[in-house]
Amino acid sequence: MQLLYGETRAFQGEDRRRENRREWLQRILATSLVTPFALNIPSFANSTSGKSEASKWSMPGLFPGRVSSVFHPGSMINGEYQSEPVREMIREAMVGLTGAPDWVAAWRMFFEPGEVVGIKLNPSSYPYVISAPAVVQEIIAGLVAAGIRHQDIVVYDRYKGMFFSAGFDKWLPEGVRISWAADYSDPTQQRMDGYDPDHWMDMQLTLPGFDFSNERARRSYVARFLTKEVDKLVNLCLLKHHQSAGITNALKNLSHGVVNNVNRSHSSPMLNACGSFIPTSVSIPVIRNKTVLHICDAVQALSHGGPIMKPEATKFVWAHKRIYASTDPVAMDKLGWEVLDQQRAAMGMKPLAEAPMDEFSEFVRMQPEHVDIAGALGLGIADREKIRLIERTLG
């Protein structure tokens, strides 16, 4: 066997078990030891750029592998979020995550007066499964309790048009600011208005018709909202199925929400690279270092037909009635993947990794393995046996 790039042995130690294909792919993707052309697979020789100081809050953050989950049966009634139960859930989830004596102390572990804090929303499945006012307002209350002024809170989504169409501006407390990266989406998504040329990830992948010599075509740049406007970010994600990625939760809310040129990651049913695109994007230093807390609104979730839903796909929406909190996006997504597969099984559907194309999911094969690859890149814990789920029921 020919050794690759100075690698001394494929297997070390007394236990020389044979790697399975999944482990092998994770090792190759994480270390980039093998040239893609030698393997005859698409290139994964990816790189990131941009100065950003790492801290104790950088992914996977203060509590690697720990996820707090709170269930409240009264959090949704007749399809409507109930503010008081949601408030209790978020506060209890923060205490469960941190072990702090109360919810105010929990928020103060992440934020302090004088910081500017962003909140990343999600309007993609409008009007069915989007960021809910009750959840956003309680996150803002938590930030205020930590000493953050309203004018130092910035609520963001990528496109101005989607932000206002979802009505996010109508229920924010007075003084809270709003931001976006671009006015609207276009087919190439390569415009630079609202994006920072100094923070990017370079991936040998373009939309059809472009070539690798075009830097803008093969790079995704981070929104100036994150690089210039805020000191820290709260990633407010939703638990949803995604046709190309399998699951859209903490990781994908960042990879496709705070960078441009994302259409190249899933430009057709056959051209799907979400498995590599998502973890590479989240690995951009400014995303990895500034995103300090992930809160998943799973009061209402989506098991199939996402993210841009047909009206008929509402049959896949269900009231999960849970809030999750973590500093580790990989652990959060690993558990979310598990929940989606459980719900799909209950509906007689195949798990995400095996599901075929149908009228609600047009990609040849989904790529939920982006969660494990993100773990291999050090963004969090993907090994289920090492993930600690802290569960609490209220009401």
FENJO-V878632 format. One record per backbone hydrogen bond with DSSP energy under -1.0 kcal/mol. CO is the residue of the C=O (numbers start at 1). NH is the residue of the N-H. Records with the same first field share a line. If there is no record, write none. Layout:
CO->NH + NH
This chain:
4->7
14->16
20->24
21->25
22->26
23->27
24->28
25->29
26->30
27->31
28->32
35->39
36->41
44->46
47->202
49->200
55->58
58->61
63->66
65->388
67->390
68->325
69->392
70->323
71->394
72->75
75->82
77->80
80->77
82->86
83->87
84->88
85->89
86->90
87->91
88->92
89->93
90->94
91->95
92->96
93->97
94->98
95->99
102->106
103->107
104->108
106->109
107->110 + 111
112->115
116->231 + 232
117->154
118->234
119->156
120->236
122->131
123->126
125->128 + 129
132->136
133->137
134->138
135->139
136->140
137->141
138->142
139->143
140->144
141->145
142->146
143->148
144->147
149->152
150->153
152->117
153->177
154->119
155->179
156->121
158->181 + 182
159->163
160->164
161->165
162->166
163->168
167->170
173->176
177->155
179->157
182->160
183->161
189->261
192->195
194->224
196->199
199->222
200->49
201->220
202->47
203->205
207->210
211->214
214->218
218->203
220->201
221->260
222->196
223->226 + 227
224->228 + 229
232->118
233->292 + 293
234->120
235->295
237->297
239->302
240->248
242->246
244->367
245->247
246->242
248->240
249->253
251->255
252->256
254->258
258->223
262->265
263->266
265->273
269->364
270->272
271->268
273->276 + 277
274->278
276->280
277->281
278->282
279->283
281->284
284->287 + 288
285->289
286->290
287->291
288->59
290->233 + 292
293->235
294->326
295->237
296->298 + 324
299->321
301->318
306->243
307->309
310->313
311->314
312->315
313->316
314->317
316->303
318->301 + 320
321->72
322->298
323->70
324->296
325->68
326->294
328->332
329->333
330->334
331->335
332->336
333->337
334->338
335->339
336->340
337->341
338->342
339->343
340->344
341->345
342->346
344->349
345->348
351->354 + 355
361->358
367->370
368->371
369->373
370->374
371->375
372->376
373->377
374->379
375->378
383->386
384->387
388->67
390->69
392->71
